[in-house]
Amino acid sequence: MYLLSTVVASLAVFFFLKWMKKRRYCTDVKRLDGKTVLITGASSGVGKETAVALAARGARVVVACRDAGKAEKAVREIKLRSRSLAVVGMELDLASLRSVRRFCENFLRREERLDVLINNAAMPGVLDWTEDGFSMCLGVNHLGHFLLTNLLLGRLKECAPSRVVTLTCSSYKYQKLDLHDLNYNLLPFFTYCRSKLANVYFSHELGRLARGKGVTSFAVHPGLVRSEWTRHYSLLFRAAMRVLAWMLSASCEAGAQTVVYCAVSDEAARLGGGYFVDCRPATLRPFARDAGVAKKLWEASERLVQPP
Ligand SMILES: NC(=O)c1ccc[n+]([C@@H]2O[C@H](COP(=O)([O-])OP(=O)(O)OC[C@H]3O[C@@H](n4cnc5c(N)ncnc54)[C@H](OP(=O)(O)O)[C@@H]3O)[C@@H](O)[C@H]2O)c1
């Protein structure tokens, strides 16, 4: 009896872990020849895998990274794995609004097209501040991408039909936004959750504002992924997370599938954007669908990114 219950329990755990790691793959084989894709934070993790997948479909891929050395290394790897030479690196530090403006000037001067913008880069929960005095999570994950998207929106409209895919996280649901205290920086995990909720509202409001202008906006949760996000933490935490990641997380390639799906699939475009998980539309918690909050966050963000 004891043996039997041990076997049953082990099987249950085995299938649960297998189910946790299971991901749908993007089956749409559409190519992106002649299209230009810009991906932030493509030096590692989900961003790098997305870059490989889209370059392999014929897109010209611009990888925007804050570290020139890492960018160069990533570009070499993406070219090799995608068998494409149309991959270029550009410097962008989302923790600096000055850098975002400089990047956009360079990008608009150098690149004729922008068909897909992928707002992927993110800082996990760390209690630090950006050059402009914003909490690191709000500054990098939301405000940097907010300014970037707005400065490139004209080019996205010129190249319509175009898409903006913004990476969020299902942990958005653990916090609510305080519009009077957007710069909340007290508990690391909660600052991250709030920035990811801001990504959801941003994506929603962008979709509303760009409706009828040929720009479709997607918010994507890639699921738990074995990326390099733990590098910002202590050795002990990294070791613990590595064990958990091995048990519960999918590969970065699997994590990139919903991003690729939203970037290429006609089916996703026909659905008109929205929140996607595991290559299909998903339902957000009601408070995250509040169009009034999304509009107010957009207006507050416009004020915050104004040059001094
Ligand atoms: N991993 C997961 O389980 C998971 C779950 C849900 C959602 N997500 C979301 O998926 C996206 C990708 O995450 P990931 O797991 O692939 O993380 P990752 O491996 O840590 O990659 C994050 C990328 O963002 C870049 N970045 C960080 N700060 C930047 C800045 N100031 N300016 C420009 N780039 C910056 C990093 O560059 P450096 O290499 O220079 O640091 C890196 O390339 C994120 O939006 C994350 O919130 C991930």
The ligand as a Gaussian input file, in Angstrom:
#p B3LYP/6-31G(d) Opt

LIG

0 1
 N       11.632000      34.727000     -17.270000
 C       10.374000      34.581000     -16.903000
 O       10.004000      33.591000     -16.267000
 C        9.355000      35.638000     -17.262000
 C        8.049000      35.471000     -16.797000
 C        7.086000      36.436000     -17.136000
 C        7.437000      37.536000     -17.900000
 N        8.725000      37.681000     -18.330000
 C        9.044000      38.874000     -19.137000
 O        9.718000      38.481000     -20.325000
 C       10.606000      39.519000     -20.742000
 C       11.977000      38.952000     -21.018000
 O       12.492000      38.459000     -19.793000
 P       13.665000      37.395000     -19.695000
 O       13.224000      36.370000     -18.733000
 O       14.138000      37.000000     -21.043000
 O       14.773000      38.297000     -18.941000
 P       16.335000      38.468000     -19.111000
 O       16.990000      37.227000     -19.604000
 O       16.784000      39.062000     -17.812000
 O       16.437000      39.581000     -20.268000
 C       16.107000      40.898000     -20.023000
 C       16.735000      41.756000     -21.077000
 O       16.427000      43.127000     -20.767000
 C       17.603000      43.875000     -20.873000
 N       17.600000      45.090000     -20.071000
 C       17.537000      45.213000     -18.729000
 N       17.634000      46.493000     -18.377000
 C       17.762000      47.214000     -19.531000
 C       17.906000      48.580000     -19.826000
 N       18.006000      49.509000     -18.860000
 N       17.991000      48.966000     -21.116000
 C       17.945000      48.048000     -22.109000
 N       17.824000      46.734000     -21.894000
 C       17.734000      46.321000     -20.611000
 C       18.701000      42.932000     -20.417000
 O       19.947000      43.430000     -20.828000
 P       21.318000      43.067000     -20.019000
 O       21.682000      41.712000     -20.523000
 O       22.264000      44.144000     -20.409000
 O       20.972000      43.069000     -18.560000
 C       18.264000      41.651000     -21.106000
 O       18.701000      41.619000     -22.440000
 C       10.581000      40.575000     -19.640000
 O        9.731000      41.631000     -20.021000
 C        9.995000      39.843000     -18.441000
 O        9.312000      40.712000     -17.561000
 C        9.692000      36.762000     -18.035000

